[in-house]
Amino acid sequence: MVLMNNFNKSFYIEQPEVWNVFEKIFMAEIGLLVINIAHTFMVIWLNVTAKQFHTNWTNIFSMLCIQHITASFAWLIQRVILISDIYYSMFIIIKILSYVRNICIFVCLLSLPTLVIERYFATIYVLNYEKKPRVHISYFLICGNICVACCTSIMYHEYDLLLTTITFFLVINGIAVLGNIAILHINYKFYREFHKSKRVCDLTERFQISENIKVCKLVIMIVISMGGFNGLICLTLLIDIFDISDNSKNMWCLAFDVSAFLYSFLFPYICMYYSNRWQIVFFGFLKILFGSLIRKNKIKPIEKTTKACKLHRAVCTIRYCDLAERFQISENIKTCRLVNMIVIIMGGFNLVICFSLLVDIFEITDYNKNILTLLFDLALMFNCYVAFFLWVNITAKQFHQNWTNIVSVINGQHLVATSAWIFHRLVLLSDDYWKNILIVEICSYIRLFCLCYVFLGLPMLIVERYFATLFVKNYEKKTRGYICYLLISGSTVISVVIDIIYHGSQREIVGIIIFTIFMALNAFGIIGNILLFRKNQKFFEEFYSNERSCDLTERFQISENLKSGRLERNLERIKNQKIQPLQNSFGTVMTDASGEAYFDKLNQTWA
């Protein structure tokens, strides 16, 4: 019988020193599971209290949290039994826990189709979906989800249908992704129709269309962020098909545990990043919990009546800075947020790379090493469209020139690694494999060099943002191209040195040291990115903090008018032409009739 993520303790009966290490790992898992369960209860409270989404979406999301708590309790009991002396007499309980965890895993894999179907009904009943919640939709979806998960769990344990089961989940999730994209386009079509025509629609309908668009975008980000974990779930379920040793299966069991922890802790915060009400409730809870340690930033609304002297005093208190400096601060903040998303999305891939570099430390057969090499290749294919993104990065010119150069080099090294990968496989398929062992060795050097470069990519980008923050006043005017050239050269030298040391040394401790160095560098990079983000937010607040309460767009526009010294001429010109929507670094400037009314009021106040 196949058991879900069963760690085979009997394999280590004759290796007590190895089992002692695993026993400590499982004790640490028990502590983390207790924290994880409490954390998931907090997420349920946050989901129910904040009321960010529709009632049906909230119910389905709460069901996902409940299944995770159930799976965590089963996981916790499994680990307690595993480290106890009654392990060999508790097989029935282990079997039941395997069924429970398997049902929860399949409920998780069916969550994406369930959420997309709920958005389908939200699109069909867009006219009154908010007024009439139709809660029965979520109840039917939840019951159907659980029934399918139970049937699939029985098939997984009792019958040899592993490949069929995984294929079913991959197909149904692929259809759900396509369905979500279709629903997004349909709601965009509704949105454009309302703005192009004069068709009358109430606020409820507009709100529902807006919510559908936001939720579909959130689903896309969840798919991008968590797709790697779902792929690892499917791979873990399929591991029993391969003829590998019990030791390798145990390693995969631990890899699944690590991924499950990362998933359960990161997933709620990815949702929170796109949910304003979640953020308000969460940070309000932290403020109550920690008191004055959490500082709450407020931007007061515009006052209804102001005097000219008060307006003039407020404008004079604004710290002077030109457009280039403001643009650079805005770019720093956006780029730091982008780095955070890169860390979240690519973290699992980097862990796979580290595990593959450390595989020689474990005492496993050459066959198992070959299997792990193939799995590493599959993970590497996650970046197979790098050539296209290289072209986009150079053409779009979204970022500063130094950032663009560094990202282009990182993408370029992937092309080099892929070329070496192709040569490696061609030699492997040829009949003269042993005669071309030198080519294989050269390809190994090249690929490891490129992998080292990947790990140095995050620290390079953070250092570049440090200089962007240091020279914030004129970083856009004076690009300082030597910064990116020095960073690229330094990373190249470090990668070459590590490559030579790794291949030249025969000691296993070298791999652990290299792994530790990369992990430390990336950890410092993440911390540095958080500090830079806060530093630029502080600059942002300094520019726009004054005694008068007004929004950022008004402050930006008034300061620009004062600095130019041509306020009256600007007012007359803006009145006589149609103001088009303008997106600047700090918000959308008021447009059309609202813009004219604003400048009329400003002119009267100034007079």
N, C-alpha and C positions, 0 to 999 in steps of 0.2 A: 504493500500500500504506500502511496505517496503522501508524505506529510508536509504541511506548509511551514517552510523555514525551520525545519527541525535540525538542531545542532546535535551531532552524533557524539555523545560523551564517551561511549565505549571505545572509540578509536584511540583515545588517549589513556587507556588503562595502564599501559606499559610505559607511558611517558608522563610521570607525575609532575616533573618540573615544567613541562609545557602546559599541563592542565592547571597548575597554580596560576600561571599568567592569565589564562582564559577565565578562571574563577574570579580574579580581581576585576577583569573587564566586565563580567556579568554583574558583579556587585555595583560597579559604577553605573551600569545600565539601569539597575533597579532604582537608584537614586534619581537618575535623569527621567525615568518613567513617571515617578511621583511628581516631579516638577512639571513634566509635560502634561499630565492629566490636569493638574491645577491650572496650567496655562490654557488648556482647551476649554475648561469651564469658564475662564475669563473671556475667551473669544465668544462663547455662546451668550454670555451676559452682554457683551458688547454688541453682538448682532441683533439681539432682541431689543436692547435699550435704545440704540442709536436710530433704528428704523430708517436706515439709509435706502433700502430697497423695498420693492413690493412685498406684500404679505406672503405670497407664494414662494418668491425667491428666498425670503427670510426663513420660511419653514424648511425648504430643501437644504439651505446652508446649515441650519441647525441640525438637521438629520445627518449631514456629513460630519459635523463635530461630534455628535453622539456616537456614530459608528467608530470614529477615531478613539473616543474614550473607551468604548467596548473592546476594541482591538488592543488598546494599551493595557487594559486590565488583564486580558488573556495573555498578552506578551509578558506582563509582570509575573503572573502565576507560573508561566513556563520557565522563566529565569529562576524563580524561587525553587521550583522543583529540581531544576537542572543542577543547582549548587548544593542541594540537600542530599542526604543519604538514602532517601526513599525514591530516587529517580527510577530505578529498574522495576519497582513495583507499582508505578503510577502510569503505565502505558495508556490505559483507558482515558484518564484525564488529559494526558498529552494529546491523544487523538481528538477528543472533544474540543480542546483549545485550538487545535489545528483547523478544525471545521469552522470555529468561530472567527479566527483571524482570516481565514480564506473568504468567508462571507463578507467581512468588512472590507477586505482588499477589492473584491469584485464590486461592492457598492461604490467604492471610491472610483474604480474604473468606469462605472456607469454614470458617474455624477455629471460629466460633461454633456452627454446626450440628454440627461434629465433637465439640466439648466437650459439647454438650447430649446427643448420642447416647450418649456415654460415661457421662454421669450417668443416662441412661435404663437402661443395663445395670446400673449401680450400684444403682438402685432395684429392678430385677427380682431381682437376686441379693443382696438386702440381708442374707440370713441368713449367707452365707459369702463375700461379695465380698472381705473383707479377708484371709481365710485362703487362698482360691483366687483369686489376682489376675486370672487369665484374660488374660494379656498379649496373646494373639492378637487380642483386641478392638481394642486400640490399633494393632496392626500392620495389621489390615484397614482401619481407619478412615484411617490415614495413607496407605496405598497407594491407597485409593479417592479420597482428597482430592487426591493428586498427579495421578492419572489424569484426574479431572474438570478440574483446573486446566490440564493439558496440552491436552486437547481444546478447552477454552474459549479458550485462548491461540491455537490454530490458527484457530478460528472468528473471533476478534477481528482477526487480522492478514490472513487470506486472503479473508474473506467480509464482506459488508456486513450484519452482524448485531449491530451495537453496541447498539442499543436493546433487542433481544431478550436479549442477554447481561446487560446491567445489570438489566433487569426480572427475569431469573432469579435474580440474586444478591439483589436486594431482597426478592423473595418468599420465598426459602429462608431468609434471615436473619430475616424477620418470623415465619415459622413456627417457627424455632428459639427466638425470644424467647418466643412463646406456649407452646412446649413446655417451656422452662425454668420458666416460671411454674406450669405444670401439675405438673411434677415437684416443685417446691417445696411446693405444696399437698398432694401425695400424701405426702411425707415428714413434713409437719406433721401429717397425719392419723395416720400411724404413731406419731409422737411422742405425740400426745394419747391414743391408744389404750393405750400402755404405762403412762401415768400414771393413767388413769381406771380401768383394769381391773387385775386381779391376774395377768394372763398372764405367765408366766415367760419371760424372754428373757435371753440371755447378754450379756456386755459387748461382744462383737464386733458384735452386731446393733445395740446402742444406739450404739456408736461410729460405725457406718456411716451410721445415720440422721442423727446429729449432723453428720457430715462432709458428707452430701448437702445438708443445709439450709445449712451455711456456704458450700459451693461454689456453690449456686444463688444465694445472696445476692451472692457475689463476682461471678458472671456478670452479675447485674442491674446492679451498679455499673460493671462494664466496659462494658456496653451504654450506660449513661448517659454515662460519661466519654468513650468513644471513638466514640460514634455520629456525632458531627460529622465526625470524620476519615474514617470509612467513607463518609459522604455526599459528602465532598469527593473521595474516590477515584472514586466513580461519576460525579461531575460532570466530573472531569478526563478520564475515559475517554470521556465523551460530547461533549467539547469539539469534536471533529472534525466532528460533525454540523452545528454552527452555521457559518454563512458569515462568519467573522471573519478579520481580518488575521493574518499570521504573527507580527507583533509582539505581538498579544493572546494568541496561543497560547503564545508564549515566556513571557509574564507568568504565564500559568496554570501553565506548567511549573515556574517558580520558586516559585509559591505551593504547588504540590504538594511540592516539595523541603523547604520550610520546615515544612509540616505533617508530613511523614515524619520529619523530625528530632525535632519535638516528640513525636510519637507514640512513637517508639522509645525516647526518653529517659524519658518520663513513665509509659508503660504498666507497666514492671516495678515502679515504686514505688507505683502504685495497687494492684497485686497484693500488694506487700509490706505495705501498710497493713492488709490483712486477713489476713496470714499471720504468726503469731507466730514460727514457727521461722525463717522468712526473716529477720525482724528480728534474732533472736538471732545467727544465723550472720553476717549482714551487719555488725552492729555489733561482733561479735567479730573479724571480719576487719579492720575499721577500727582497732580497738584494737591489734591486732598490727602494722598498717601504720604507724600514727602514734604508738604508744606511749602515753605519759601525757597526750597532748593530748586524748584521748577519755576522759571521765570516766564511769565505770560506776556507776549508782545501784543499790543493793541494798536489798531489804526482806527481812530474815531471817525464817525461819519461827518459829512460836510454840515456846518451850521447853516441854519436857514437865513439868518441875517447877520451881516458883518459890516463894520465901518471901514472906511478907506484907510484910516490910520492903522487899524488893527491888521488889515490886509497887507499894508506896506511893511509893518513891523514883522509880520510872519514871513514875508518874502525875503526881507533883509537877513533873517536868521538862518536862511538856507545856506549851507556851506557851498562855496563856489566850486564847480567842477564842469569841465567841458563835456561835449557829447561823447568823445572817445573814451573818457574815463567811465562815464555811465554805461556805455556799451560794454566795456571790458568787465565791469563788475557783474552785469547781467549775464554775460557769456560765462564768467567763472562759476556763477551759481548753477546755471544750466548744465555746464560740463561736469561739475561735481556730482550732480544728480544722475547724469548719464553714467558716470563711473560706478555709482552705487548699483544701478541696474545691471551693468556689465558684470560686476562681482557676483550678483545674485544668479544671473542666467548662466554664466560660464563657470561657476564654482564647482559644480559636479563634474564637468569635463576636466578641470585641472586636477581634481582628486583622482580621476581615472588615470591621468598621466603619471601622477606620483606613485600610485599603486603599481603601475607597470614598471616604473624604474626600480621599485623595491622588490620585484617578484623574485629576483635571484637570491634574496636573503632566505626565503622560505625553502624548505626541503621538499620539493615536489618534482615529479618526473618531467622529462623533456616533453612528453606528450601534453601534459597539463600546461607547461609553459607555452607550447604552440597554440593551445586553445586560448589562453589569456592574450597572446599576441594578436590573434584574430579578433578577439573582443575589443582590444585596444584600437585596432584598425577601424572597426565599426564605429567606435566613439569618435575617431578622428574624422570620419566622413560627415560629422555634424557641421563641419566648416567647409564643405565641398564647393560652396558658391563664393569663395573668397575672391576670385578673379573679378566677378561682377561687382562686389562691394568695393574692391580696390578702385575700379573705374568710377563708381558713385562717389567715393571719398574724394578723389582728385577733381572730379567735374563739378560737384555741387558747391564746394568751397563753404561748407557750413561752419567750419571751425577756423581758428587761427592757423597761420601757415606752419608754425612749429608743430602743432598738434596734428595737422594733416600729414606732414612729413613722417612723423613717428608712426602714425597709424598705417600709412602706406608701406613703410618698411616692415611693420609687423605682418601685414597682409602679404607682402612680397616674400618674406621668409616662409610663409605657408606654401606658396607656390614652389619654392625651392625644395621644401620638405616633401611635397607631393611628387615632384619630379624624381627625387631620390627614392621615394616609395615605389613609384612605377618601375624604375630600373631594378630595384630589389626584387619585385615580384616577377619581372621578366627573366632575371637570372635564375630565380627559384624554379620557374617552369621549364627552363632549358635543360638539355641533356648534359651540358658542360658546367653544372653547378659547382663542382669541386675545383674545376680549373679556374673559375672566376671568383674564387673566394676573396681575392683582393678587392674586387668591385663591391662585393657585399660589405666588406669592412669599411670601405670609403663611404658607402651609402649610410652605414650605421653612424659614422662620425657626423655626416651632414645632418641626418635626422635628429640626432641628439643635440647638435648645435642649435637647430631651429627650435627644439623643445625648450632648451634653456632660454632662448630669446623670448619665447611665449611667456615664461614665468617672470622675466624682467620687464615685460610690457607694461604691467600695471604700475610698478615703481617709476618707470620712465615717464608715463603720463602724469603721475602725481607730481614729480619734480618739475615738469613743464608747467603745470598749473601753479606751482609755488612761485616760479618766476613771473607768471602772469599776474599773480596777486602782488608780488613785490614791486613790479614795474607797472602798476595798474594805471597810472596817469598817462603813459604814452606807449603802452605795449602794442597797441594797434597801429600807431603811427610808425614806431621803430620796431620792426618785427624781431630783430636780434636772432637771425637765422643760425648763428653759431651755437645757440643753446641746444637746438635739436641735433646739430651735427656732433656736438660733444657727447650728448646722451646716447646717440646711436653708436658712436665709436666706442664709448665706454662699455655699453652692453655687449657689443661685438667682442671686445677683448675678454670680458668676463665669461661669456659663453664659450669662447675658444679654450680658455684655461680650464673651465669645468669639464668640457668635453674631453680634453686630453687626460685630465686626472681620472675621470670616470672610466675611460677605456684602458688607461695604462695601469691602474691599480687593481690588484686582485683581492683586496681586503673588502669584506662586506661592510665594515664600518664607514667606508667612504660614501657609499650610497645613502646611508642614514644621515651623515653630515650634510651632504648636498641637499637632501630632502628637507632637513631642518633649516638650512640657510634660505632656501626658496620660500618655505612657509613663513619664516620670520620676516623676510623682505616684503612679502605680500601683506602680512599682518600690519607691519609698519605703514605700508602704502594705504591700506584701508583707514587706519587711524589718522594718517596725514590728510587723506581726502576729507574726512569728517571735520578736522580742524580748519582746513582751507574753506570748506563750505560755511562754517560758522563765522570765520573771519570776513568773508565777503558779505555775508548777511549783516554783520556789524557795520561794514562800510555802507551798505544799502540803507540801514536805519539812520546812520549819522547824516547822510545827505538829506533825508526826508523827515527828520524829527524837528519839530518846532512847536511853538505854543498854540498856533492856530490849528484847528481840526479841519483837515481837508485831505482828499485822497491823493494818491501818487500822481495820477494823470494831471490833475489841476496844478500841483506843485511844479511838475515838469514843464507844463505849458507856460505858466507865469514866469518862471525863472528864465526860460528861453526868450520870452518877449522882452523882459527887462534887460537881459544881456545884449540883445540886438540893438536896443535903443530906438526901435522903429515900431512902437506899439500901435500907434494910430494908423499907420499905413498898413500894417498887418490886418487890423480889424476891417478896414475898408476893402482890402483885397479878398479876404475870406468871405465877407458878406456877398460879394459880387460873383463868386464862383461856386460851383457845386462841390461840396466837401466830400471826398471819397473816403471810405474806411481806411484808416491808417493804423497799422500795427507797429508800435514802437517797443523798446526794450522793457517798458514798465506798465504797459496796458494799452487799451484801445482808446484813442482820442475820440471825443464825441463827434458825431457825424450828422450831416444833413440838417434837418430843421432843428434838432436838439443842439447842434453845434452853433447855429445862428443865434438861437435864444441864449445860449451860454455867453457868447461874445457880446450880445446886446446888453445883457445884465452886467457883464464885466466892465463894459464901456461906461454904463451909467454909474456904477460904483466908483470907478476911477475918477469920473468927473466930479 
